[in-house]
Amino acid sequence: MDGSEADGVGVVKGEPALGGFSKDKLVEFLRHMLLYRRFEEKAEEAYAIAKIGGFCHLHIGQEAAASGCILPLRQDDYVIGSYREHTQALAKGVPPGEVMAELYGKASGTSGGVGGSMHIFREDLGFMGGNGIVGAQIPLALGLAWAIHYRGGDQVCVCFFGDAAVNQGAFHESMNMAAIWNLPVIYVVENNSYGMGTKFSRVSDTPMATKSASHGVPATVVDGQDVMATYAHFEALVEDVRQGAGPQFVDVQCYRFKGHSMSDPVSGTYRSKEEVQDRTENADPIKVLRDRLFEAEMLTTDELEALDQEVRGVVDDAVDFAEAAPEPEVDTLYRQVYSEINAHGRLFFDGRGK
């Protein structure tokens, strides 16, 4: 594919391209993935010294899934995810400082410091939060997609979840309803082969990509360690859904390099050290893109170092912001709860937090 054939994926006519993408677009992908990696590494470091409490699930190794699936979206499109959502929030445009402050439990965080790692949220950017309960976000995505349909909009909702969620009743119930109503939702399973410490093949006799078949929802498979393949796939798929193609199911095949959470060793007892080493050495999405850029002479080591230093500075600034941010006020405990009885005698939620 030359530049004249690939304007839709960011190639200017006559400009050198790799995989149908311009150098600027590819460097954008690399910058995003480096930002996600450095952010998560800093979160890991902060958790180890008790700056971050509670649960903390890192996305290291799955950066191409965040950038490839989310960067094709518009700001008014919706993204909703699970507890492994820090990088997805960054991809949707949530400022790194606000995400880090939320991890720190500070008032300047996206949820005022009361949500923590699993509950990053920015409605104005279309990032509808993480969820700590396996599969809980799937029916919520159904509701978001229904709202788009009801209002006659052309937004798309992308719903992320892990392997284990496809065996939840909410997955099948929601997908069935989305199919009946032809809703604009893309269900994305980040298929890293493990539901916590259980290999997916131990809990399913059928491949992941078959899970939507009984509901008539089309399924596709993409290499989630290849950001170019993932972005190209989602750019086309998002446009199809925006034009009325209805719900879609995507098996994004990826791999997490760290444990299930910070309380879990890198491999635990469920993955061999050899397996983890092989995947980290040969399927790192950042290395995959970096090496292809090197081979195409579209990136130099000096440019890579400058890019890495830039994103490290962004992450350092995010940490400084979180460190300096105030703690939530004590009366925060009494906000965002059922607070009054309305005229019909029912409790209502004061969404303003007052």
C-alpha angles and dihedrals in degrees: 000000000000129000094268090059099044109053089124092067098047104272116140113217110269094012119126111260140192118201089348094305131113122237090251091054093047092049088050089056091048093048092051094049092046089051091052092047095048091044092053092045089054090047089052090051093047092049091053091058094044097252087124120045137190120029123342123186116190126213097206109147095023099074095118090060092057096046098036096048100039108034092070090061129095121238091252092054116098131242123187126175150164131264093295094070111116095105093042089058090051090049090053090054103263107152112254092230092058092048092049091046089054090052087051090051093242128154091241091062123110092261097033092263094290097098103051128184098339098047111056107155138175113162094182090060094045093249103135099187145256124281128216097205115081109255095358092124094058098076089040088057088051088056092049091050091047090052090053090050094045093051093045094240129151099223123125128221118215115197120196125199140151135251096273094057094070089070092055119102090231090064095058096037092051095044091050092053093044089054094048091052095036091231126188098247131128114203109208120192112196093215104200091156096248135083098202099305100342122096110233093233089064093061101036133050092194130063119263094247092062095061096093097044097095090057095050092243113145115242130205133180126219135179101251092193090063109073093190093054092044095049094046091049094049095042089060095038095050091052091049091052091045088056093052106274091138129221121350134192120213126191102207103192110211142137134231114223095200131056123280089270138347088276090060123077117239094264104005112187095305101067127047119235087236091058094050092045092050093051095044092050099042107025105038103136092213093051091044092056094038093054093047090052091049092050091050090048090237095123135039128205089247091054091048092050091049091049092049092049090050094055092042087057091051090051092046089052089050090053091048089050091051093045092051096042117107124253115252114269116256092244088063084087088070097047130088091029135110100289115160144027114241127215091277093055094254129128113246132197116245098217091185090069094237 
